[in-house]
Amino acid sequence: MKIWCCLCFTFDDEVGPDTKGYCEAMRDAALKNDSHSRGVGIGANGEDPGEAAPTFDYDMLDTHDRDGTRLFEEMIRAAEGGDAAGESVNAPPSDDGVAIPVALRRSTLRFAQRLRGETSGTATTVVAEVSGNVVEDCNRDWHSKRAKVYSGSHDCQYVTVMSPDAGHSNSSEPMDSNFTQSHGVPSGDAIVYHNFIWNSSNDETSFGSNGGGDESGPSKSDDLEIRMDLSDDLLYMVFSFLGHVDLCRAAMVCKQWRTASTHEDFWRYLNLENRNVTLEQFEDMCHRYPNAVEVNLHGAPALHYLVMKAVSSLRNLETLTLGRGQLGDPFFHALAECNLLRSLNVNDATLGNGMQEIPINHDRLQHLQLIKCRVLRISIRCPELQTLSLKRSNMGQAVLSCPLLHALDIGSCHKLSDAAIRSAAISCPQLESLDMSNCSCVSDETLREIAQTCSNLHILDASYCPNVSLESVRLPLLTELRLHSCEGITSASMAAISYSYMLEVLELNNCNLLTTVSLDLPRLQRISLVHCRKFVDLNLRSVTLSSIMVSNCPSLHRISITSNSLKKLALLRQENLTTLALQCQCLQEVDLTDCESLTNSICEVFSDGGGCPMLRSLILDNCESLTTVRFCSTSLLSLSLVGCRAITSLDLICPCLEKVCLDGCDHLERASFCPVALRSLNLGICPKLSTLRIEAPSMVSLELKGCGVLCEASINCPLLTSLDASFCSQLKDDCLSATAASCPLIDSLILMSCPSVGSDGLYSLRCLPNLTVLDLSYTFLMNLLPVFQSCLQLKVLKLQACKYLTDDSLEPLYKEGALPMLQELDLSYGTLCQSAIEDLLACCTHLTHLSLNGCVNMHDLNWGCSSGQVTELPTVNSPRASFSLEDNYAAIEQPNRLLQNLNCVGCRNIRKALIPPMARCSHLSSFNLSLSTNLKEVDIACLNLGVLNLRYVFF
């Protein structure tokens, strides 16, 4: 399959019949090839073997058009390589034209953003309509022509850049930043901008007279005409954001765009990586752009022939990238002809014919990479070479003559002998960086000679070199040393490393024979010790130390660190760590999770005077050897003791402490928080807590739920608003009185299952003027008079299962008007008699929520009746299906009730539930009678009732 670039040009607006047919033929060929190029591969010769190539008569075009069309046919094929995967155009072509690349729309947007800042903030929008044919006057002067773009049919599609935030270019190939420089920007008056709505769904829009796309309607192409003054500089700036594939597609729009897209500035970098480009195509590109400075042919077929053409044709070539093929000997001899070549990168290639030495001689080459290459011997003589990488190559000999070389990478060159490595390194006296990782034959003798010859060596990577011990090697100017998995590194090696007083980075991971590290290096910034099985003792002194990685060292016992730059320390899963000494003035975060052997002495390290004056966060999770914890720190903000099950005593004197986690501290017996900055605290997870002291000026919520043995509590929290002491069975009146006096802002008090609380404690609640919620469920109260007299603002009162309350204990509520603010009352599972409940229902009209669940003494719910008096009320099944008019008049005389929710779950003795209109329960919305198994009659007159629960009720 061939790709044809078909352009249609006419003079003015007049198109003859013959010319129309000619344009339509070219348009069909372009659209057909565009559609096939998206998913059909192209062979090496540019033809699809499964489909005949479309024919096109080039003689119909003039010489200029014919050459340009053929050029871009080859350029598109070379750029796409017959595989459109990843290069598809998002906007499909319309019925009458060639699609504009999406990247072009995005680059237009980016130009509009730049223009916005260069034209005094003038808001502009660049619009291109591409659904119709392109008509232009060839007789006009090319530099001042105005392109007419209009629709040739009723169906049009618009591509509009509407705002600077719409997007950016996603070109497949990045362009050099120098290419985006403009020669000049035309003034705002010289460009006509039009705003259209972008049909983002790519649906065709009809502009027929009837709005429905009827072709019989009158044509409005004249009204849809768009005039754009696109100067050369404008197109240059827009096209500078496009990649090569998009430039080729843009060239198919019109003659002006084709000329602009071929500007040599856009083709200085020829990226043909993994492209199925032929030698003929590449020759055309080299002939067209002889000033290209960078070429990438990695993965291209016939690599040797292509690169020979590049070397012979592109005299300004500076960077050359090759790979995945074979490079013959003539290529390396021809390199000298590229006088301006600065960088040569070869990856995964076979060099030469494998029978002789490969010479690389170049006077100006500065960067050379031969990565994963296959060659027997190599000789490099480049007097200006600065960086050389032979990583993962399998040559057996490397002869270097590079006096200015400062970076050498021979990592994973397994076939290089110790002598070959020594000879290559010492021939580069200016060497500053040396990577010899995975060179198992390297010895200390080689390193000694390198150290003597390369006095400026700063970076050394000798990882995975088992024969390296460094015991007699001196590298005073070394700044980075990596010794991963070096079996020869022992504690004796530390003496040699100590001579590297300029050392900044040290990596000793997987050094299994290393037992002790003791270093005093003034410039050390980062050290890594991971998976050192025999490592026992770490002693570091460095004022610049900022990063320490110590992990999975199961034998580590002692750590001593002195640093003025360390801010974060993480020593995870050091199960045998017992001693930790820190003198770190800037340390802020410490994580010692799963350090099971840490003792109570760790508290002194992190307290004031312990060497960490700026500590803010401390994590001691699962440190199960801690028993008595005491921290006195003026800087600590967060403390986590999760899973420290052995702690029995906790004493925190941390005035800035805002967060503490005690999950799993289920053996804690004594706790003191004096003072702390906590806002909330949950000690309900400490069931053995017996003594508690809290001084927290900012605390608003305290939960002691489940502290069943808590008998002594001193709570001084002036801002406390919520206290939950549920199931604190040992909490007595004196503790409650002291708490009420020191915490006057409490508005919610939960004393459920606190049987030791009596009348004296309840009378002390008068110190809580804001108390609105009180829970006394499951207590042994017999008299509620202290509550009625002390809690005048109470809104919620819960008395579940208070079985010792007498029948007259609630009389102050419905006879004396006690607790006038009360809204919610819970008397579930109580023993009050039927008459007390009826009086409560009749008189307490201000209640909104009432719970009578499980009241065994309640036989009927006959609302609105006085004590002992029952009025016969019609049932639903009676002949009188509704209440009488007299009942309605009687209801008007009753006061309004605010009751919204009534719960009578499990009242198995209730037989009738009658709520007449006279009860005035107009607000009742939920009535729950589930599990009332003896219920036989329900008669309710509540207009707003939304939920009536009669589950498990059998009539």
ZAMARGU-4260 file (C-alpha; in steps of 0.2 Angstrom, whole numbers, plus 5000, padded with zeros to 4 digits):
<rodrens>
0) 5000/5000/5000 | 5007/5017/4996 | 5002/5034/5004 | 4997/5047/4992 | 4998/5066/4997
5) 4984/5074/4986 | 4982/5092/4986 | 4968/5101/4977 | 4971/5119/4971 | 4959/5130/4961
10) 4959/5148/4954 | 4948/5159/4965 | 4931/5150/4967 | 4928/5144/4950 | 4930/5125/4947
15) 4927/5117/4931 | 4920/5100/4929 | 4936/5092/4924 | 4945/5100/4938 | 4932/5094/4950
20) 4934/5076/4945 | 4952/5078/4946 | 4951/5085/4964 | 4939/5071/4969 | 4950/5058/4963
25) 4965/5065/4973 | 4954/5067/4988 | 4948/5049/4988 | 4965/5042/4986 | 4971/5053/5001
30) 4957/5047/5012 | 4958/5029/5007 | 4977/5029/5011 | 4974/5039/5027 | 4961/5026/5033
35) 4973/5011/5028 | 4988/5019/5036 | 4980/5018/5053 | 4980/4999/5055 | 4989/4991/5040
40) 5007/4987/5040 | 5018/4992/5026 | 5032/4981/5019 | 5050/4986/5017 | 5047/4992/5000
45) 5032/5003/5005 | 5019/4992/4998 | 5006/4981/5006 | 5007/4963/4999 | 4989/4960/5002
50) 4982/4974/4993 | 4986/4982/4976 | 4993/5000/4978 | 4981/5013/4971 | 4987/5021/4955
55) 4990/5040/4953 | 4995/5050/4938 | 5010/5061/4943 | 5010/5069/4926 | 4994/5078/4930
60) 5004/5089/4943 | 5017/5101/4939 | 5035/5098/4943 | 5035/5107/4960 | 5019/5099/4966
65) 5024/5082/4959 | 5041/5082/4969 | 5033/5088/4985 | 5019/5075/4984 | 5031/5061/4981
70) 5043/5068/4995 | 5029/5068/5008 | 5023/5051/5003 | 5040/5045/5007 | 5041/5055/5023
75) 5025/5049/5030 | 5030/5031/5026 | 5047/5033/5034 | 5040/5042/5049 | 5026/5029/5052
80) 5035/5014/5046 | 5020/5006/5040 | 5013/5004/5057 | 5001/5018/5063 | 5000/5011/5081
85) 5002/5025/5093 | 5002/5038/5079 | 4983/5038/5075 | 4975/5055/5072 | 4961/5058/5084
90) 4950/5068/5072 | 4944/5058/5057 | 4944/5065/5040 | 4928/5073/5034 | 4920/5068/5018
95) 4928/5082/5008 | 4945/5084/5014 | 4961/5078/5024 | 4960/5078/5043 | 4971/5090/5052
100) 4982/5082/5065 | 4976/5083/5083 | 4994/5089/5088 | 4992/5103/5076 | 4976/5109/5085
105) 4985/5108/5102 | 5001/5117/5095 | 4989/5131/5088 | 4982/5132/5106 | 5000/5134/5113
110) 5004/5147/5100 | 4988/5156/5106 | 4994/5156/5123 | 5011/5163/5118 | 5002/5176/5107
115) 4991/5181/5122 | 5006/5187/5131 | 5014/5195/5117 | 5000/5206/5110 | 4995/5216/5125
120) 4983/5203/5132 | 4972/5202/5116 | 4960/5188/5117 | 4962/5178/5101 | 4956/5161/5095
125) 4964/5152/5080 | 4951/5142/5070 | 4954/5130/5057 | 4940/5122/5047 | 4946/5106/5038
130) 4930/5097/5033 | 4929/5105/5015 | 4941/5106/5001 | 4955/5118/5001 | 4954/5132/4988
135) 4967/5145/4985 | 4973/5157/4971 | 4989/5151/4965 | 4992/5168/4955 | 4993/5177/4972
140) 5009/5181/4979 | 5014/5167/4991 | 5020/5178/5005 | 5004/5189/5006 | 4990/5176/5001
145) 4975/5173/5011 | 4969/5155/5012 | 4951/5152/5009 | 4944/5137/5018 | 4926/5133/5016
150) 4914/5118/5015 | 4910/5110/4998 | 4895/5101/5005 | 4881/5104/5018 | 4891/5093/5031
155) 4905/5103/5040 | 4916/5100/5055 | 4925/5113/5064 | 4941/5112/5075 | 4942/5126/5087
160) 4954/5132/5100 | 4943/5140/5113 | 4953/5143/5128 | 4972/5143/5134 | 4967/5129/5146
165) 4961/5117/5133 | 4977/5107/5132 | 4995/5105/5126 | 5004/5097/5112 | 5006/5078/5113
170) 5017/5077/5098 | 5025/5060/5096 | 5042/5067/5094 | 5049/5081/5105 | 5056/5096/5096
175) 5072/5106/5100 | 5068/5121/5111 | 5078/5132/5098 | 5065/5128/5085 | 5051/5137/5095
180) 5059/5154/5093 | 5049/5165/5081 | 5057/5176/5068 | 5043/5188/5071 | 5025/5189/5077
185) 5012/5198/5066 | 5002/5211/5074 | 4985/5208/5080 | 4977/5219/5067 | 4985/5208/5053
190) 4977/5192/5058 | 4958/5189/5057 | 4952/5177/5071 | 4935/5169/5071 | 4926/5159/5085
195) 4917/5144/5081 | 4910/5130/5093 | 4921/5114/5092 | 4911/5099/5089 | 4921/5088/5101
200) 4911/5072/5097 | 4917/5073/5079 | 4899/5071/5073 | 4894/5079/5057 | 4883/5094/5058
205) 4871/5098/5045 | 4869/5116/5040 | 4854/5114/5028 | 4840/5126/5027 | 4828/5114/5036
210) 4841/5110/5050 | 4840/5091/5046 | 4853/5089/5034 | 4842/5089/5018 | 4853/5090/5003
215) 4839/5097/4993 | 4840/5113/5004 | 4849/5128/4997 | 4868/5128/4999 | 4876/5140/5012
220) 4894/5137/5009 | 4897/5156/5005 | 4890/5160/5023 | 4902/5147/5030 | 4917/5153/5022
225) 4932/5157/5034 | 4946/5168/5030 | 4963/5166/5039 | 4978/5177/5036 | 4992/5164/5040
230) 5008/5172/5038 | 5025/5162/5037 | 5030/5167/5054 | 5013/5162/5061 | 5014/5145/5053
235) 5032/5143/5059 | 5028/5146/5077 | 5013/5134/5076 | 5022/5120/5067 | 5037/5121/5079
240) 5026/5112/5092 | 5023/5097/5080 | 5032/5080/5079 | 5037/5073/5062 | 5022/5063/5059
245) 5010/5078/5062 | 5021/5089/5051 | 5019/5076/5037 | 5000/5076/5039 | 4999/5095/5040
250) 5009/5096/5023 | 4994/5088/5015 | 4982/5102/5019 | 4988/5115/5007 | 5003/5121/4997
255) 5007/5135/5010 | 5007/5122/5024 | 5017/5110/5015 | 5031/5123/5012 | 5030/5129/5030
260) 5031/5111/5037 | 5047/5107/5027 | 5057/5121/5036 | 5074/5113/5040 | 5073/5119/5058
265) 5059/5106/5061 | 5069/5092/5053 | 5086/5094/5062 | 5082/5079/5073 | 5077/5064/5062
270) 5070/5051/5074 | 5067/5035/5065 | 5068/5023/5080 | 5059/5007/5077 | 5052/5013/5060
275) 5051/5002/5045 | 5061/5015/5034 | 5069/5010/5017 | 5086/5016/5011 | 5077/5025/4997
280) 5066/5034/5009 | 5081/5039/5020 | 5091/5045/5005 | 5077/5057/5001 | 5076/5064/5019
285) 5095/5066/5019 | 5095/5075/5003 | 5081/5086/5008 | 5088/5090/5025 | 5107/5089/5024
290) 5109/5100/5040 | 5101/5088/5052 | 5111/5087/5068 | 5104/5072/5076 | 5098/5055/5069
295) 5091/5040/5078 | 5090/5024/5069 | 5088/5012/5083 | 5078/4997/5078 | 5077/5002/5059
300) 5080/4988/5046 | 5096/4987/5036 | 5105/4997/5050 | 5122/4997/5042 | 5117/5004/5025
305) 5106/5018/5033 | 5120/5023/5045 | 5132/5023/5031 | 5121/5035/5021 | 5119/5046/5036
310) 5138/5047/5039 | 5141/5051/5021 | 5127/5064/5018 | 5124/5073/5034 | 5140/5083/5037
315) 5133/5093/5052 | 5128/5077/5062 | 5132/5079/5080 | 5122/5065/5089 | 5120/5047/5082
320) 5109/5034/5090 | 5110/5016/5083 | 5105/4998/5089 | 5097/4982/5086 | 5107/4977/5071
325) 5125/4974/5064 | 5137/4988/5061 | 5151/4983/5049 | 5169/4988/5049 | 5167/5002/5036
330) 5155/5011/5048 | 5169/5013/5061 | 5181/5019/5047 | 5169/5032/5041 | 5166/5039/5058
335) 5181/5051/5055 | 5172/5059/5041 | 5159/5066/5053 | 5170/5080/5060 | 5156/5088/5070
340) 5150/5071/5078 | 5149/5074/5097 | 5139/5059/5104 | 5138/5041/5098 | 5126/5029/5106
345) 5125/5011/5101 | 5114/4999/5110 | 5111/4980/5108 | 5121/4978/5092 | 5135/4967/5084
350) 5150/4977/5080 | 5161/4971/5065 | 5162/4954/5058 | 5168/4947/5074 | 5186/4942/5068
355) 5196/4958/5071 | 5198/4973/5083 | 5185/4987/5081 | 5194/5004/5080 | 5185/5020/5085
360) 5195/5035/5081 | 5188/5052/5081 | 5196/5069/5086 | 5180/5078/5092 | 5169/5064/5099
365) 5165/5068/5118 | 5152/5055/5123 | 5152/5036/5118 | 5140/5023/5123 | 5142/5004/5118
370) 5129/4996/5129 | 5125/4977/5127 | 5136/4976/5111 | 5144/4960/5105 | 5163/4962/5100
375) 5179/4953/5103 | 5191/4968/5105 | 5189/4986/5104 | 5201/5001/5103 | 5196/5018/5107
380) 5207/5033/5103 | 5197/5049/5105 | 5207/5064/5113 | 5192/5074/5118 | 5181/5059/5124
385) 5173/5064/5141 | 5161/5049/5145 | 5162/5031/5140 | 5150/5017/5144 | 5154/4999/5139
390) 5140/4992/5151 | 5135/4974/5148 | 5146/4972/5133 | 5155/4956/5130 | 5172/4961/5124
395) 5187/4953/5130 | 5199/4967/5128 | 5197/4986/5128 | 5211/4998/5124 | 5208/5016/5128
400) 5218/5031/5123 | 5207/5045/5130 | 5217/5057/5141 | 5202/5068/5145 | 5190/5054/5150
405) 5181/5058/5166 | 5167/5045/5167 | 5170/5026/5163 | 5156/5013/5165 | 5162/4995/5162
410) 5148/4987/5173 | 5144/4969/5169 | 5158/4967/5157 | 5160/4949/5163 | 5174/4945/5150
415) 5185/4959/5154 | 5200/4952/5165 | 5207/4960/5180 | 5222/4966/5170 | 5211/4973/5156
420) 5201/4983/5168 | 5217/4989/5176 | 5225/4994/5159 | 5209/5003/5153 | 5207/5013/5169
425) 5225/5019/5172 | 5226/5025/5154 | 5213/5038/5159 | 5222/5049/5172 | 5208/5062/5173
430) 5195/5049/5178 | 5182/5055/5190 | 5169/5042/5190 | 5172/5023/5188 | 5158/5010/5188
435) 5165/4992/5188 | 5150/4983/5196 | 5147/4965/5192 | 5166/4963/5187 | 5169/4948/5198
440) 5188/4947/5193 | 5192/4965/5200 | 5205/4964/5214 | 5212/4976/5228 | 5228/4977/5218
445) 5219/4985/5203 | 5210/4997/5214 | 5227/5002/5222 | 5234/5006/5205 | 5219/5015/5200
450) 5219/5026/5216 | 5237/5030/5213 | 5235/5035/5194 | 5217/5043/5195 | 5220/5055/5209
455) 5204/5064/5205 | 5192/5049/5207 | 5176/5054/5215 | 5163/5041/5212 | 5167/5022/5213
460) 5155/5008/5211 | 5162/4991/5215 | 5146/4982/5219 | 5145/4963/5217 | 5164/4962/5216
465) 5168/4948/5229 | 5187/4950/5229 | 5186/4969/5234 | 5190/4972/5252 | 5198/4990/5251
470) 5209/4986/5266 | 5224/4993/5258 | 5216/5006/5246 | 5216/5024/5250 | 5204/5036/5240
475) 5205/5053/5249 | 5194/5062/5237 | 5181/5049/5235 | 5163/5056/5237 | 5152/5041/5232
480) 5156/5023/5236 | 5144/5009/5232 | 5149/4991/5238 | 5133/4981/5237 | 5135/4962/5240
485) 5154/4963/5242 | 5158/4948/5252 | 5176/4954/5255 | 5170/4970/5265 | 5172/4967/5283
490) 5175/4978/5299 | 5193/4980/5294 | 5187/4989/5278 | 5180/5003/5288 | 5198/5009/5292
495) 5201/5012/5273 | 5185/5020/5271 | 5189/5032/5285 | 5203/5039/5274 | 5190/5045/5262
500) 5186/5061/5272 | 5176/5069/5257 | 5164/5054/5257 | 5146/5059/5255 | 5137/5043/5250
505) 5141/5026/5257 | 5131/5010/5252 | 5135/4993/5260 | 5119/4983/5257 | 5121/4964/5258
510) 5138/4964/5265 | 5136/4948/5275 | 5153/4948/5283 | 5151/4966/5290 | 5149/4966/5309
515) 5154/4984/5314 | 5153/5001/5306 | 5162/5015/5315 | 5164/5031/5305 | 5168/5049/5308
520) 5166/5057/5292 | 5163/5076/5292 | 5154/5076/5275 | 5144/5060/5275 | 5126/5063/5270
525) 5119/5046/5266 | 5122/5028/5272 | 5113/5012/5268 | 5114/4996/5277 | 5101/4983/5272
530) 5102/4964/5274 | 5118/4964/5283 | 5115/4948/5293 | 5130/4949/5305 | 5130/4967/5307
535) 5130/4971/5326 | 5136/4989/5330 | 5134/5006/5321 | 5143/5021/5326 | 5141/5036/5315
540) 5148/5054/5318 | 5144/5067/5304 | 5137/5084/5306 | 5130/5083/5288 | 5122/5066/5289
545) 5104/5067/5283 | 5098/5050/5278 | 5101/5033/5286 | 5093/5017/5279 | 5095/5002/5291
550) 5084/4987/5288 | 5083/4969/5290 | 5099/4967/5301 | 5093/4954/5313 | 5109/4955/5324
555) 5110/4973/5326 | 5111/4978/5345 | 5118/4995/5347 | 5116/5011/5337 | 5125/5028/5340
560) 5122/5043/5329 | 5128/5060/5330 | 5122/5073/5317 | 5116/5090/5315 | 5106/5087/5298
565) 5096/5071/5301 | 5078/5075/5302 | 5070/5057/5300 | 5076/5041/5307 | 5067/5024/5303
570) 5074/5008/5310 | 5060/4995/5306 | 5060/4977/5312 | 5076/4978/5322 | 5071/4964/5334
575) 5087/4963/5343 | 5091/4982/5345 | 5093/4986/5363 | 5103/5002/5364 | 5100/5018/5355
580) 5110/5034/5357 | 5106/5049/5348 | 5114/5067/5347 | 5103/5074/5333 | 5099/5092/5335
585) 5087/5093/5320 | 5079/5076/5322 | 5060/5077/5320 | 5053/5060/5316 | 5058/5043/5323
590) 5050/5026/5318 | 5055/5011/5329 | 5041/4999/5324 | 5044/4981/5329 | 5060/4984/5338
595) 5055/4971/5351 | 5070/4972/5362 | 5070/4991/5366 | 5069/4994/5385 | 5063/5008/5396
600) 5079/5017/5394 | 5073/5023/5377 | 5062/5035/5385 | 5077/5045/5391 | 5084/5047/5373
605) 5068/5055/5367 | 5065/5066/5383 | 5072/5084/5385 | 5090/5083/5387 | 5091/5066/5378
610) 5099/5073/5362 | 5083/5076/5351 | 5077/5093/5356 | 5066/5095/5341 | 5057/5078/5341
615) 5039/5080/5335 | 5034/5062/5330 | 5038/5046/5339 | 5032/5028/5334 | 5035/5014/5346
620) 5023/5001/5339 | 5024/4983/5345 | 5039/4987/5356 | 5034/4973/5368 | 5048/4975/5380
625) 5042/4992/5386 | 5034/4991/5404 | 5036/5009/5411 | 5035/5023/5399 | 5039/5041/5404
630) 5042/5055/5392 | 5045/5073/5397 | 5046/5083/5381 | 5042/5100/5376 | 5042/5097/5357
635) 5033/5080/5355 | 5017/5082/5345 | 5013/5063/5341 | 5016/5047/5351 | 5011/5030/5345
640) 5012/5015/5357 | 5001/5003/5348 | 5003/4985/5353 | 5014/4988/5368 | 5005/4975/5378
645) 5018/4975/5392 | 5016/4993/5397 | 5008/4995/5415 | 5013/5013/5419 | 5012/5028/5407
650) 5018/5046/5412 | 5017/5059/5399 | 5023/5077/5403 | 5022/5084/5385 | 5013/5101/5385
655) 5012/5101/5365 | 5007/5082/5363 | 4991/5082/5352 | 4989/5064/5347 | 4992/5048/5357
660) 4988/5030/5351 | 4986/5017/5364 | 4977/5003/5355 | 4982/4986/5362 | 4989/4993/5378
665) 4977/4981/5388 | 4989/4979/5403 | 4990/4998/5407 | 4986/5001/5425 | 4991/5019/5429
670) 4991/5033/5417 | 4995/5052/5419 | 4993/5065/5406 | 4999/5081/5415 | 5000/5092/5405
675) 4996/5088/5387 | 4988/5097/5372 | 4976/5082/5368 | 4959/5087/5361 | 4952/5069/5363
680) 4957/5053/5372 | 4950/5036/5372 | 4956/5025/5387 | 4941/5012/5385 | 4954/5000/5377
685) 4963/4999/5394 | 4952/4988/5404 | 4964/4987/5419 | 4967/5005/5421 | 4964/5010/5439
690) 4972/5027/5442 | 4970/5041/5430 | 4977/5059/5430 | 4973/5071/5416 | 4978/5089/5414
695) 4973/5094/5396 | 4968/5113/5394 | 4962/5109/5376 | 4953/5092/5378 | 4935/5092/5373
700) 4931/5073/5373 | 4936/5059/5385 | 4930/5041/5384 | 4933/5029/5398 | 4920/5016/5392
705) 4926/4999/5399 | 4938/5005/5412 | 4929/4993/5425 | 4942/4995/5439 | 4945/5013/5438
710) 4943/5020/5455 | 4954/5035/5456 | 4952/5048/5443 | 4958/5067/5443 | 4952/5075/5427
715) 4956/5094/5425 | 4950/5098/5407 | 4941/5115/5408 | 4935/5114/5390 | 4929/5096/5391
720) 4911/5094/5384 | 4909/5075/5382 | 4913/5062/5395 | 4909/5044/5393 | 4911/5033/5409
725) 4901/5019/5404 | 4904/5003/5414 | 4916/5011/5426 | 4909/5001/5440 | 4921/5008/5453
730) 4919/5026/5449 | 4912/5034/5465 | 4903/5051/5470 | 4919/5060/5475 | 4927/5057/5458
735) 4911/5063/5449 | 4910/5078/5460 | 4929/5083/5457 | 4927/5081/5439 | 4911/5091/5438
740) 4919/5105/5447 | 4935/5105/5436 | 4925/5103/5419 | 4911/5115/5420 | 4907/5114/5401
745) 4902/5096/5400 | 4886/5095/5391 | 4885/5076/5388 | 4888/5064/5403 | 4886/5045/5401
750) 4886/5035/5417 | 4878/5019/5411 | 4882/5004/5422 | 4890/5015/5436 | 4882/5007/5451
755) 4893/5016/5463 | 4886/5034/5459 | 4873/5040/5471 | 4864/5055/5476 | 4879/5065/5481
760) 4887/5063/5465 | 4871/5068/5456 | 4869/5083/5466 | 4886/5089/5461 | 4879/5090/5443
765) 4873/5107/5447 | 4890/5113/5443 | 4887/5108/5425 | 4875/5122/5419 | 4877/5116/5400
770) 4872/5098/5404 | 4859/5092/5391 | 4862/5073/5389 | 4863/5062/5405 | 4863/5043/5404
775) 4859/5034/5420 | 4854/5017/5413 | 4858/5001/5422 | 4861/5010/5439 | 4853/5006/5456
780) 4844/5023/5457 | 4829/5024/5468 | 4826/5043/5468 | 4827/5055/5454 | 4825/5071/5464
785) 4844/5075/5463 | 4842/5075/5444 | 4827/5085/5444 | 4835/5098/5455 | 4852/5099/5447
790) 4850/5097/5429 | 4838/5110/5424 | 4843/5111/5406 | 4842/5093/5403 | 4836/5088/5385
795) 4840/5069/5385 | 4837/5057/5400 | 4840/5039/5398 | 4834/5027/5412 | 4835/5010/5404
800) 4834/4995/5416 | 4833/5006/5432 | 4822/4993/5440 | 4823/5001/5458 | 4814/5017/5453
805) 4797/5018/5462 | 4781/5022/5454 | 4781/5039/5460 | 4799/5044/5455 | 4793/5052/5440
810) 4779/5062/5448 | 4789/5078/5447 | 4789/5077/5428 | 4770/5076/5426 | 4764/5085/5441
815) 4777/5098/5445 | 4784/5102/5428 | 4801/5097/5432 | 4814/5097/5418 | 4804/5109/5406
820) 4818/5107/5392 | 4817/5088/5392 | 4814/5081/5374 | 4819/5063/5375 | 4815/5051/5389
825) 4820/5032/5389 | 4811/5021/5402 | 4814/5005/5393 | 4815/4989/5403 | 4809/4998/5418
830) 4796/4992/5431 | 4784/5007/5432 | 4766/5003/5434 | 4752/5006/5421 | 4745/5022/5429
835) 4762/5030/5430 | 4765/5028/5412 | 4748/5034/5408 | 4750/5050/5418 | 4767/5053/5409
840) 4759/5051/5392 | 4744/5062/5397 | 4754/5077/5404 | 4772/5077/5397 | 4767/5085/5380
845) 4784/5093/5377 | 4793/5076/5374 | 4798/5072/5356 | 4806/5055/5359 | 4799/5042/5371
850) 4805/5024/5373 | 4795/5011/5383 | 4803/4996/5376 | 4801/4980/5386 | 4789/4988/5400
855) 4781/4972/5407 | 4768/4982/5418 | 4761/4991/5403 | 4745/4982/5398 | 4736/4995/5386
860) 4742/5011/5377 | 4726/5021/5379 | 4731/5038/5375 | 4723/5054/5382 | 4714/5045/5397
865) 4716/5050/5415 | 4722/5038/5428 | 4712/5023/5428 | 4699/5030/5416 | 4696/5021/5400
870) 4685/5029/5386 | 4677/5018/5374 | 4684/5022/5357 | 4678/5016/5340 | 4690/5003/5332
875) 4694/5002/5313 | 4682/4988/5311 | 4667/4995/5320 | 4652/5002/5311 | 4658/5020/5316
880) 4674/5019/5305 | 4680/5037/5310 | 4679/5047/5326 | 4664/5057/5329 | 4663/5076/5327
885) 4662/5078/5346 | 4679/5069/5347 | 4686/5082/5336 | 4679/5096/5346 | 4686/5088/5362
890) 4703/5086/5353 | 4703/5105/5350 | 4703/5108/5368 | 4718/5097/5372 | 4735/5104/5371
895) 4747/5101/5356 | 4759/5087/5358 | 4777/5087/5351 | 4780/5069/5351 | 4788/5062/5335
900) 4795/5045/5339 | 4786/5032/5351 | 4794/5015/5354 | 4785/5001/5362 | 4796/4986/5356
905) 4793/4970/5366 | 4779/4975/5377 | 4771/4958/5377 | 4757/4963/5388 | 4750/4977/5377
910) 4733/4972/5370 | 4727/4989/5363 | 4735/5004/5356 | 4723/5018/5354 | 4728/5036/5349
915) 4712/5046/5346 | 4711/5064/5339 | 4709/5071/5356 | 4727/5066/5360 | 4733/5079/5347
920) 4748/5069/5341 | 4749/5078/5325 | 4769/5077/5325 | 4770/5058/5327 | 4780/5051/5313
925) 4786/5034/5319 | 4777/5021/5330 | 4786/5005/5334 | 4776/4990/5341 | 4786/4976/5335
930) 4787/4960/5346 | 4771/4965/5355 | 4764/4948/5353 | 4748/4950/5362 | 4743/4966/5353
935) 4725/4964/5346 | 4719/4981/5342 | 4727/4997/5334 | 4717/5013/5332 | 4728/5028/5328
940) 4723/5045/5322 | 4739/5053/5317 | 4740/5062/5300 | 4759/5063/5299 | 4763/5045/5304
945) 4776/5039/5291 | 4782/5023/5300 | 4771/5010/5309 | 4781/4994/5314 | 4770/4979/5318
950) 4783/4966/5314 | 4780/4950/5323 | 4763/4955/5329 | 4749/4942/5325 | 4731/4949/5326
</rodrens>
